[in-house]
């Protein structure tokens, strides 16, 4: 949902009017996402989930050939540099003949990746900042949005959740002004029976009010960032009393679901906690089954693993993905920036096709504010910061936040000012924010990038310390 909450006009509204604004926006989003095409695609996906591995593979190869021909005909980048066409793709081994597309190319050569001779008025604009806090501008065809949410809802419906069920959402949307000092730290989207909880106010002092609201609401399921839901779940356990209306199912996404987080959420709610791996580019989806494995939604695209470590039972490596639905801006053999471990054997749950035991690359710490809020993933700050090449948050003490930034040519005082405003909106007025400009952001010894490094809010201390420790 694209809330207008960051705007001054919204912030000036009383809470009841903000709830109306959320509901109006929620109705717009619902109409955009859940039209006739969505239900037709969902019906297809609920049939294809029972296909054999061979049938899924045949579907993928045919979809890849169709996309490649389209791209070479309509998209300048592929027309100029790709000599492979559909006649050359007879098996998955032949995909290696198609060049890999890097994020930097997407970022710097965007116009050449947009399809020509199509109705651009129907396109949907998007942004993603990914694991390196680097803004990436994107365009989607309506079919890409349909595919994304049809895979989400195939997963949810398979676990007994329906579109009209009441739900609680825990993510980083600015749905309540950070300066707010009294409940309610949540807003209501009546169009989707959705309670939107503010991450930016969640601390030891305020979390009891969150629990009272959850006690009052009959939310069938929770969805959102596992880091945020783990904080709420931890508060439930500290209270020593179960929620009056615990969710039946919890769906996590957007961050790595760590085992301690999963454990504390399950213990507090009694619900099954199920993860989903998706990306802002809408070109890959994996959903967790009852065995705890992640199944590739193979109808959405192809996921390749470039091997770095191989055992008798698994292959681990960098992910290269191809999404089938987005004909506005096709991403073919796209290096997404994450790594994963794919199983060589079928999943015991019985679902056919590609299955992963884990996706790595998204483990982050928390930023802890002087007001005691624990903030999880912060990449949304950079979604419009196109002049920032990559960025990292470092916190060694509770009163100060260091922002390391590697800039692009053209970064100016106005970019810095907007960045400070975005950060200040989330961390509040009491924290010192210091920017360090670097030619590049240092990597960990294993070569991985960490977007948040905090001595104050380490990701592995959520249950041991939790928000009460602040």
Secondary structure, DSSP 8 states (H G I E B T S, - for coil): ----TTSHHHHHS-HHHHHHHHHHHHHHHHHHHSSHHHHHHHHHHHHHTT--HHHHHHHHHHHHHHHHHHHHHHBHHHHHH----GGG-SSGGGGGGS--B-HHHHHHSGGGGSBSSS-GGG-EEEEE-GGGT--EEEEE-HHHHHHHHHHHHHHHHHTT--TTS-EEEEE----S-TT--SS--EEEEGGGTEEEEEGGG-STTTHHHHHHHHHHS--SEEEE-HHHHHHHHHHHHHHTS--TT--SEEEE-SS---HHHHHHHHHHH--EEEEEEE-TTS--EEEE-TTS-EEE-TTTEEEEEEEEEE-SSEEEEEEEEEESS--SS---SEEEEEEEEEESS--TT---S-EEEEEES----BEE-TT--EE---GGGGTT-TTEEEEEEEEEETTEEEEEEEE-TT--HHHHHHHHHHHHHHH-SSSEEEEEE-SS----TTS---SEEESSB-GGGTTTT-GGG-
